[in-house]
Amino acid sequence: MTPRDTIDVRPITEPETRDWIRALNAGFLRSPEVSERELADRSSYLVPERTLGAFDGDLPHSRLRSSGGTPIVATFRSFPQELTAVGGTPVPANAITNVTVTATHRRRGLLTRMMAADLAAAKARGDVVATLIAAEYPIYGRYGFGPATCTTQWTVDVPRAGLDPRWSGPPAGGRIDLVDAEDVRRIGPELHERFRRAQPGAVSRTDRWWQINTGVLRLDRVPWTEPFYAVYRSAAGEVEGLVSYESDDNWGDAKQPLNTAEVNWLIAVTPEAERALWQYLCSIDWITRVKTGWRAPDDLLPHVLPDPRAAHITTQSDWLWVRILDVVRALEARTYAGTGTLVLEVADRDGLSAGRYRLDAGPAGADCAPTTQRAELTLDVSDLAALWLGDESAVRLAALGRVREEREGAASVADALLRTSRRPWCPDTF
Ligand SMILES: CC(=O)SCCNC(=O)CCNC(=O)[C@H](O)C(C)(C)COP(=O)(O)OP(=O)(O)OC[C@H]1O[C@@H](n2cnc3c(N)ncnc32)[C@H](O)[C@@H]1OP(=O)(O)O
């Protein structure tokens, strides 16, 4: 009997929740211990049918088993999400998270089995895409995922930035006020809804996100210190931006303040709000460094500063990975920079989205349908995912040998249609 034969991959039942969390913690190299608080919290949102475990019936003794049931040696979970396509249409997404395989059971195909089961269910349910944030780059491409958005973190050397030290608030009647957590819970979700519907690559947030990020819900694994919250209102009194940040308490020997402000999150629905919040953060007395947190790679920040070199990049990385489950609906959900036609041959090892598709695209939307016409561009479904939100270039992928032009110039046509003037961005992790 091979090891695989003894391992059953299936959704958990409710009484198996504690053991599943133990396996999850062990897989992420955290203490496997499950507190009552963690059990209560996770039980409040875990959907057993979409929470997979791998059960090893051949394991004689395991500290991963507290209930006396069959030990769980791998975890995987998905939940419903909306992802904003280019142009602002939200598409139903199968968000994947909590993927672990216990160290003793790695590289036996357990992730592959869990992924196959979950993606098949998502496809059957009618989800247009699957999404995840990849712990490591090499894991998910084989399952048809492509890196679709990037993230950047900057650290700003405030004295070098060249901002006017007399600045005391935004121009043109806008204002910034410090608010408390209760205000954030009141105004934040609506502001975020406006934001994410206008931001390709952004995903929906749950109430739980706001509870965790305003200190209502305290988790064992996330230390909590009450942050500062600042809201930007326009001259008309509209809430247009919100930031959560913290500061350390650091003074140099020569009695100079050397404090660092660390941004937990910042969202804005107008450029005025975004510019004003960055200027505010970089103008607080005593703050000599600002760490921006995860931002869009084309964030306004560096160029809000008179000397943009005062902001240096500390992290630049892929972020949201997308797996297209329904090519027709994905391509029809978005708008396009130009008008044109493209015939794509999409390869998909797992067969979920393979086929030849004709796209008739324009600024108002598109028609897409299977076709027998001659293909102009051949590409893997993972590369189509990287192109879909507009962040990747077909010409660049062709140069890398990943996209093949069946008609000369087809990659340029694809770029003219698919690329966007601002880059997609997902501010959230999940
Ligand atoms: C969305 C999220 O939750 S991201 C978090 C992902 N989890 C982690 O990083 C926690 C630590 N790592 C793990 O738990 C496991 O190593 C996992 C989940 C990444 C992989 O699980 P496994 O069961 O070992 O993967 P599986 O055996 O199905 O591997 C399939 C293929 O992917 C490759 N692979 C798997 N993980 C990795 C990796 N981290 N780096 C490179 N290749 C990998 C395997 O070598 C195998 O290749 P092959 O098809 O050429 O033989």
The ligand as a Gaussian input file, in Angstrom:
#p B3LYP/6-31G(d) Opt

LIG

0 1
 C       -3.053000      30.295000       0.107000
 C       -2.181000      29.848000       1.225000
 O       -2.656000      29.389000       2.223000
 S       -0.493000      30.007000       1.042000
 C        0.220000      28.963000       2.312000
 C        0.832000      27.708000       1.748000
 N        1.339000      26.924000       2.868000
 C        2.622000      26.923000       3.265000
 O        3.482000      27.562000       2.677000
 C        2.934000      26.153000       4.549000
 C        4.198000      25.282000       4.407000
 N        4.168000      24.400000       3.241000
 C        3.263000      23.388000       3.105000
 O        2.404000      23.191000       3.966000
 C        3.344000      22.485000       1.893000
 O        4.679000      22.374000       1.528000
 C        2.534000      22.999000       0.673000
 C        1.085000      23.168000       1.087000
 C        3.081000      24.313000       0.158000
 C        2.654000      21.976000      -0.463000
 O        2.004000      20.782000      -0.105000
 P        2.450000      19.351000      -0.693000
 O        1.396000      18.363000      -0.313000
 O        3.843000      19.071000      -0.294000
 O        2.369000      19.619000      -2.255000
 P        2.249000      18.464000      -3.372000
 O        2.914000      17.201000      -2.884000
 O        0.840000      18.346000      -3.806000
 O        3.131000      19.134000      -4.477000
 C        2.765000      19.255000      -5.820000
 C        3.955000      19.800000      -6.585000
 O        4.270000      21.118000      -6.100000
 C        5.637000      21.176000      -5.704000
 N        5.711000      22.036000      -4.513000
 C        4.881000      21.999000      -3.458000
 N        5.221000      22.940000      -2.567000
 C        6.286000      23.575000      -3.072000
 C        7.086000      24.632000      -2.606000
 N        6.869000      25.224000      -1.392000
 N        8.109000      25.055000      -3.385000
 C        8.346000      24.455000      -4.580000
 N        7.591000      23.444000      -5.078000
 C        6.592000      23.008000      -4.330000
 C        5.999000      19.731000      -5.396000
 O        7.373000      19.512000      -5.481000
 C        5.219000      18.983000      -6.440000
 O        5.911000      19.075000      -7.664000
 P        5.724000      17.980000      -8.830000
 O        4.294000      18.013000      -9.249000
 O        6.667000      18.442000      -9.871000
 O        6.096000      16.676000      -8.184000

